Amino acid sequence: MKKALVVLAAVGVVFALWGLSVAAVDEVQELKGDAGCAMCAFKSGGCAAAVKIGDDVFALKASDKASNATKELIASFKGAAKTTKVAIKGVVKDKAVIADEVTKVEEKKEE
């Protein structure tokens, strides 16, 4: 009986830790990168909105929580050959950034 309780407790701990790690993956992050078309600007994949963060290119998609302005901004990147600096609040999931909010980042002009 003691062995069964110990095994059940161990299994419970494993599931609890696994649940915490899964929850941590889905936390909203603040990301910065260059947005444009996957095919036209980044020469990878088909014509779709994408964002390059560091050396990696991710598909850029709006979440269910995204405002209409964010959805329209993301849609404007499809077919864009020039990149735009953006700040994103969202989640990285399966080589895609699921964005709650996307805003353009103004670049400082040198005088």
N, C-alpha and C positions, 0 to 999 in steps of 0.2 A: 504494500500500500504506500509506503514511504517513497519507493522508487517511482511509482506512478505520479505522485504529487510533485516530486522533483522534476520529472520529465515535463509535466504540464506547466510548471512554473518556468522552466527553461524555454519552452515553446512560446509562452506568453511574452517573455522578455524579448525574444527574437522578433516576434511580430510587432511589439511596441517600438523597438528600435528601427525596424524596417518602415513602419508608418511614419516615424519622425523624419527619416531620410527622404521618403517620397514627398512629404509635405515641404521640405526644404527646397526641393528641386522646383516646385511650382511657385516659389515666392517671386513677387514682382520685383524686377531689378531696374535700375536706371542705366541705360546703355547709350553709348554715343558711337556714331559711325557715319558712313556715307551711303545715302540711298539713291537708287536708280533702277534701271531695268536689268534683270539678270542677264539677258542676252546682249542688249545694246551697250550697256556700260561695263559689265563685268565679264562678258564673253563666256558665261556658263549657264547651261540650261536653256529653257524656253523664255519667251517674252512674258515677264511677270515682274511685279514689284519685288525688289530685293534690297538688302542692306549688307554692307561690308563692315565687319567689326574686326579690327586687327587684320589678320590674313584670311579670315573665313568669310564666305558669302552665305547669307541665310535668306530664305524666302521671307518676305515681310507681309504679314496678314493682320487684319483688324480682329480684335476680340469682340465678344458679344457686348461688352461694356463700352466699347469705343464710341465716341461721339460721331456725328455725321461729318464734321470737319476733319476728324482724323481719318475716317473712311475715304473721304474725297482726296485727302493728301496722299494716302497710300496708293489709291487708284491712279493718281497723276504720275507716279514713278514708273508705271508700265509703259514701255517704249521710250523712256528718257535716256538719251545717250550721255548726257552730262549728269554728274552726281551732285547731290545736295547734302550738306552736313546736317545731321538730325540728332535730336535727343529723343530717346524712346523710353517709356515706362511700359514694361511688359515681361513676358516669360519666354525663355528659349526652350523649345521643345521639338525634338526630331528634326534638326537642321532648319527650323523655322523660328522666327520671332513673332509671337502672338502679342500684338501691341494694344494696350489700353489707351495710350496717348502717344502721339508723334508730333513733335514741333521742329520747325526749321531752326538751326543755330546760325545766328548772324556772325559773319566773319569780320574781324576788325580790319579796317583798311589802313595800310601804312601810309603816312603822309610824307 
